[in-house]
Amino acid sequence: MKYEGALTARAWREVDLGAVSHNAAWLQGRMGPGCRLMAVVKADAYGHGAVPVAISLEEQGVRSFAVACLAEGAALRRQGVDGLILVLGYTPPEEAGELARWRLTQCVADEFHGRALSAGGMPLEVHLALDTGMHRLGIPAEDHEAIARTWALPNLKVTGTFSHLCVSDSPRPEDRAFTQVQLDRFYGAVARMAASGLDPGQVHIQASYGILNLLPQRCAWARAGIALYGVYSRGEDRPASDPLRPALSLRARVAALRTLPAGEGAGYGLAFRAGGDTKLAVVTIGYADGLPRMLAQAGGEVLIRGARCPMAGRMCMDQLLVDVTGLPQAAPGDVVTLIGRDGGAEIRAEEVAARCDTITNEMLSRLGNRLPIRYHP
Ligand SMILES: *Cc1c(COP(=O)(O)O)cnc(C)c1O
């Protein structure tokens, strides 16, 4: 990859929209007939930029999107996203007017939330969340009376009914059995609704791991987040022949080089100590850009000129140190890759997340908006 002359930022994200498009098509191909991809673009599309991702998916024929909150939905509408936008999280009932104004479909968190939304007097399109065992949002799936009362609320038009699986990422037999319990509760509740004349609308229950690990479901939508971006929550979930393509790279620059004699310390707390004559590169990214601070002291590495180099000492807010003793060619201005490929080498998001005891979902969604995003078509 050539960078000469193209870049001005100190640190940036690169997003390959072609990879997102490939992943969307692959995920769509794993779904049953009649089931369509709902692209989960909450948290700024897990750090990939919600508006460009949604617009490019819409050009590819994706017709529905999921966000976490009203503001995220309104931002997509303002930029011209036209398809269904489902707000997966709670919206305060006093914001019902804004939901209607931006033509957002609101999730009903429970009967109490539904009553409060309806009491505002504003007609709203909603999807009923059913709690099938996660015990986060949703009307208890077995409580048909509460579902019926919520469905019948005067200002709510139920256009969908959904639930969320909480262990579909796990291969353990007891977790697989629990996923089946959740599916049975969900389809049971939907069947009882239909039998008593309450149209459930379009139903959906799978997220990324539900699509990856379950047989196709008889649903109208499947909601994919992390897999759409081509990464797995954890590296061990990645199959040997991985059909997905990671979309995001994270890069910075070498600001300066330092030569340290053996025994000299560097960085806050002098946490790095030079074992022998050492060359350090000062790199233009830090924890205020969304990188976990612990990465530097948890064995974090970067790529410079296609070579892996270890981070040194403590990460700073805006910078970090890298030991480039083994890379005499390193020079000020060099591109530093924190996530992504450089030459034949690659650092995957799963590797970085694992070092920091987290999942890629958290790590990517925290990448700060101080990092501009360059899009590849
Ligand atoms: C975040 C979220 C998703 C997407 O989850 P992934 O595992 O990233 O695919 C789907 N549904 C709900 C309700 C969510 O909160």
The ligand as an ORCA input file, in Angstrom:
! r2SCAN-3c Opt
* xyz 0 1
  C     -25.915     -4.598     19.185
  C     -27.097     -5.428     18.865
  C     -27.107     -6.239     17.721
  C     -25.863     -6.464     16.881
  O     -25.054     -7.386     17.548
  P     -23.763     -8.036     16.847
  O     -23.403     -9.138     17.764
  O     -22.739     -6.960     16.767
  O     -24.194     -8.505     15.512
  C     -28.272     -6.886     17.388
  N     -29.382     -6.755     18.153
  C     -29.409     -6.025     19.274
  C     -30.668     -5.935     20.060
  C     -28.265     -5.353     19.677
  O     -28.277     -4.633     20.804
*
